Amino acid sequence: MMLFSLNQKSPGFLRLMLTTGALVLFSLVIVAGAVAEDSFSETLSKAQKGDAAAQYNHGLKYYEGKGVPQDFAEALRWYRMAADQGEARAQLNLGFMYQNGQGVPQDYAEAVRLYRLVADQGYATAQTNLGIMYFNGNGVPQDYAEALRWFRMAADQGFADAQSNLGTMYSWGQGVPQDYAEAVKWYRLAAEQGDAAAQTNLGVMYHKGQGVPQDYAEAVKWFRMAAEQGNADAQNNLGVMYFEGKGVRQDYAEGLALNRLAAEQGNSNAQYNLGEKYETGTGVPKDDAEAAKWYRLAAENGDEDAREALRRLKK
């Protein structure tokens, strides 16, 4: 998921990006209640006889590589059979594969068509995915109001990814008047379900005092929840709080450890922050070679400030 991030290179700067984490596949669903999962041969036999649920499950086995070598083309073939019979899970997963070009040439318009079929049946995941397509203008003209409409349908069903996305749109004022209090409301609903992106975004709202009174300790609380789930932005943000001593006792060692966790996941803000610490010798021995290593990684992730830092080190 993409989300708010605290960036130490400009103190207090926050970056907000829409989450794309809702683009997920349904997990395997056993059709006949709480019974044991069919064997590969049993599922295949049912699928060959035209059982749509078995066709979906068989496709999922190929998609995930469970009991068979992973094979997107074969997954696509079985999903298509099930989707043609109106199997909503297969339609959704088929849409995902068209969106991402898995086993088939990427085709956003076809992904939108399939997501809409499932969204119109009330499936929150498909409604969220369709909202993201409208948000990004993939397969449809970009339309924030339409994105908001689909996110709201899913959010009203309690779907955390949609709640988080709705919070982002209120925070940005896209498709709706900017309203930080409303953003906080939706972030909190998703965060309380354990959604790491929403937890991070809620932490930033507390950090900035947007929609809530500024409260660094509360920001730290939410960053920590997300960081413990492995969320790189939250790890970087929590590291920044330790560096600055906001909401926690200042602790360079802990800040560095958290920034390193995020940097090793490819987080460019954390990579920059590590480079800056090695360049200035803050909390670590000054080491221009190590600084250059982290700046280079951040630069390769598109960070312009890191490119400037590398030029500075070469002088």
C-alpha positions in Angstrom: 0.0 0.0 0.0 1.1 3.5 -0.7 0.5 6.1 2.0 1.7 9.0 4.0 5.4 9.1 4.8 7.4 11.4 7.1 10.6 12.4 5.3 13.5 13.7 7.4 15.2 15.6 4.6 12.7 18.4 5.0 11.5 18.3 8.7 7.8 17.9 9.0 7.3 17.2 5.3 4.6 14.5 4.7 4.0 12.6 1.5 0.5 11.3 0.8 -0.3 8.7 -1.9 -3.4 6.7 -2.6 -3.3 3.1 -1.4 -3.4 0.5 -4.1 -3.5 -2.3 -1.6 -7.1 -3.2 -2.3 -6.1 -4.9 -5.5 -6.1 -8.3 -4.1 -7.3 -11.8 -5.0 -9.9 -13.6 -3.1 -8.5 -16.5 -1.1 -9.6 -20.0 -1.8 -13.2 -20.5 -0.7 -14.4 -24.1 0.0 -17.8 -24.3 -1.5 -19.6 -27.0 0.5 -19.3 -25.3 3.9 -16.6 -26.4 6.4 -15.5 -29.5 4.6 -12.0 -30.7 3.7 -10.5 -29.2 0.6 -10.9 -31.4 -2.5 -7.8 -33.0 -3.8 -6.4 -31.8 -7.1 -7.9 -34.7 -9.0 -11.3 -34.3 -7.4 -11.3 -30.6 -8.2 -10.2 -31.2 -11.8 -13.0 -33.8 -12.2 -15.6 -31.4 -11.0 -14.2 -28.6 -13.1 -14.2 -30.7 -16.3 -17.9 -31.5 -15.6 -18.6 -27.8 -15.7 -18.8 -27.0 -11.9 -18.1 -23.3 -11.8 -16.9 -23.2 -8.2 -14.5 -26.1 -9.0 -13.3 -24.3 -12.1 -12.6 -21.2 -9.9 -10.8 -23.3 -7.3 -8.8 -25.1 -9.9 -7.7 -21.8 -11.5 -6.7 -20.5 -8.1 -4.4 -23.6 -7.6 -2.6 -22.7 -10.8 -2.5 -19.0 -9.9 -0.9 -19.7 -6.5 1.1 -22.7 -7.5 -0.5 -25.0 -4.9 0.0 -28.6 -5.8 1.0 -27.7 -9.3 3.6 -25.4 -10.9 2.4 -21.8 -11.0 0.9 -21.2 -14.4 -0.9 -17.9 -15.1 -2.1 -19.0 -18.5 -3.7 -22.1 -17.1 -5.2 -20.1 -14.2 -6.7 -17.7 -16.7 -8.2 -20.6 -18.7 -10.0 -22.0 -15.7 -11.1 -18.6 -14.4 -12.5 -17.7 -17.7 -14.6 -20.9 -17.8 -16.0 -20.1 -14.3 -16.4 -16.4 -15.1 -18.5 -17.2 -18.2 -20.9 -19.0 -15.9 -21.2 -15.9 -13.7 -18.8 -17.1 -10.9 -18.1 -13.7 -9.2 -14.8 -14.7 -7.6 -13.5 -15.9 -11.0 -14.6 -12.6 -12.7 -12.9 -10.6 -10.0 -9.6 -12.6 -10.3 -9.8 -12.5 -14.1 -10.1 -8.8 -13.9 -7.0 -8.6 -11.7 -5.1 -10.7 -14.2 -6.1 -8.4 -17.1 -5.2 -5.4 -15.0 -1.7 -6.7 -14.3 -1.0 -8.6 -17.5 -0.7 -12.0 -15.9 -1.1 -14.8 -18.5 -2.7 -12.3 -20.9 -1.7 -8.9 -22.4 -2.5 -6.1 -20.0 -6.0 -4.7 -20.8 -7.4 -2.1 -18.4 -10.7 -1.8 -20.2 -11.3 -5.6 -19.8 -10.3 -5.4 -16.2 -12.9 -2.6 -15.7 -15.6 -4.6 -17.4 -15.0 -7.6 -15.2 -14.7 -5.5 -12.0 -18.0 -3.8 -12.8 -19.8 -7.1 -13.3 -18.7 -8.1 -9.7 -19.1 -4.7 -8.2 -22.7 -4.5 -9.4 -23.4 -7.6 -7.4 -22.2 -5.8 -4.2 -18.8 -7.3 -3.8 -16.7 -4.8 -1.8 -13.3 -5.9 -3.2 -14.5 -5.3 -6.8 -16.1 -2.0 -5.8 -12.8 -0.9 -4.4 -10.8 -2.1 -7.4 -13.2 -0.3 -9.7 -12.8 2.8 -7.7 -9.0 2.6 -8.1 -9.4 2.3 -11.8 -11.5 5.5 -11.9 -9.0 7.2 -9.6 -6.0 6.4 -11.8 -7.9 6.7 -15.1 -7.1 3.1 -16.1 -9.5 1.7 -18.7 -11.9 4.6 -18.0 -11.6 8.4 -18.0 -10.1 9.6 -14.7 -13.1 10.5 -12.5 -12.5 11.2 -8.8 -16.2 11.6 -8.1 -16.9 8.1 -9.5 -13.9 6.7 -7.7 -15.3 8.1 -4.5 -18.8 6.6 -5.2 -17.4 3.1 -5.5 -15.1 3.5 -2.5 -18.1 4.6 -0.4 -20.1 1.6 -1.4 -17.4 -0.7 -0.2 -16.5 1.4 2.8 -20.2 1.3 3.9 -19.8 -2.5 4.0 -16.9 -2.2 6.4 -14.2 -3.0 3.8 -11.0 -1.5 5.3 -9.1 -0.8 2.1 -12.0 1.2 0.8 -12.3 3.1 4.1 -8.6 3.9 3.9 -9.0 5.1 0.3 -12.0 7.2 1.2 -10.0 8.8 4.0 -7.3 9.7 1.5 -9.7 11.3 -0.9 -11.2 13.5 1.9 -7.7 14.4 3.0 -6.7 15.4 -0.5 -10.1 17.0 -1.4 -10.4 14.9 -4.6 -13.9 14.2 -5.7 -15.2 15.8 -2.5 -14.4 19.0 -0.5 -11.3 18.6 1.6 -12.3 17.6 5.1 -9.6 16.4 7.5 -12.1 15.4 10.2 -13.9 13.1 7.8 -10.6 11.7 6.6 -9.7 10.9 10.2 -13.1 9.2 10.7 -12.5 6.8 7.7 -8.8 6.2 8.5 -9.8 5.3 12.1 -12.4 2.8 11.0 -9.9 1.1 8.8 -7.0 1.4 11.3 -9.1 -0.3 14.0 -9.5 -3.3 11.7 -5.7 -3.5 11.5 -5.2 -1.9 8.1 -1.5 -0.8 8.2 -1.9 1.9 5.6 -4.7 3.5 7.5 -2.8 3.2 10.8 0.1 5.0 9.2 -2.1 7.7 7.7 -3.9 8.2 11.0 -0.6 8.6 12.7 0.4 11.4 10.2 -2.9 13.1 10.9 -2.0 13.1 14.6 1.5 14.2 13.8 0.2 17.2 11.8 -2.8 18.0 13.9 -5.2 17.6 10.9 -8.7 16.7 11.9 -7.5 16.0 15.4 -5.5 17.9 18.0 -1.8 17.4 17.4 -0.6 14.5 19.5 2.9 13.0 18.9 2.3 10.2 21.3 -0.8 9.1 19.5 1.0 9.4 16.2 3.7 7.1 17.6 1.1 4.6 18.7 -0.4 4.3 15.2 3.0 4.2 13.5 4.1 1.4 15.8 1.0 -0.7 15.1 1.7 -0.5 11.4 5.5 -0.8 11.7 5.0 -4.1 13.7 3.1 -5.4 10.6 6.2 -4.7 8.5 4.9 -1.5 6.8 7.9 0.3 5.5 6.4 3.8 5.6 5.4 3.3 9.2 8.8 2.0 10.1 10.4 5.0 8.5 8.0 7.4 10.2 8.5 5.8 13.6 12.2 6.0 13.1 11.9 9.8 12.4 9.9 10.2 15.7 12.8 8.5 17.5 15.3 10.7 15.8 13.4 13.8 16.7 12.3 12.7 20.1 8.6 13.4 19.4 6.2 11.3 21.3 9.0 9.1 22.5 12.4 9.6 24.2 15.0 10.5 21.6 16.9 7.4 20.6 19.2 7.5 17.6 19.9 3.7 17.7 16.2 2.8 17.6 15.6 5.4 14.9 18.4 4.0 12.8 17.2 0.4 13.3 13.7 1.3 12.1 14.9 3.3 9.2 17.1 0.4 8.2 14.2 -2.0 8.3 12.3 0.4 5.9 15.3 1.1 3.7 15.9 -2.6 3.2 12.3 -2.9 1.9 13.2 -0.3 -0.7 11.6 2.8 1.0 13.3 5.7 -0.6 12.6 8.1 2.3 14.3 5.7 4.7 17.2 5.2 2.3 17.7 8.9 2.1 17.5 9.3 5.9 20.1 6.6 6.4 22.4 8.3 3.9 22.0 11.6 5.7 22.8 10.0 9.0 26.0 8.4 7.6 27.0 11.6 5.9 26.6 13.7 9.0 27.7 11.1 11.5 24.4 11.3 13.4 24.0 8.3 15.6 26.6 6.4 13.6 30.3 7.0 12.7 30.6 9.3 9.7 31.0 7.2 6.6 30.7 8.8 3.2 30.9 5.4 1.4 28.0 4.1 3.4 26.1 7.4 2.9 26.7 7.2 -0.9 25.4 3.6 -0.9 22.0 4.6 0.6 21.7 7.8 -1.4 22.3 5.8 -4.5 19.6 3.3 -3.7 17.2 6.2 -3.0 18.2 7.9 -6.2 17.5 4.7 -8.1 14.0 4.9 -6.6 13.6 8.3 -8.1 14.5 10.5 -5.2 15.9 13.8 -6.7 17.3 15.0 -3.3 19.3 11.8 -3.1 20.8 12.5 -6.6 21.8 16.0 -5.4 23.3 14.4 -2.2 25.4 12.1 -4.4 26.7 15.1 -6.4 27.5 16.8 -3.2 29.6 13.9 -1.9 31.6 13.8 -5.1 32.8 17.3 -4.7 
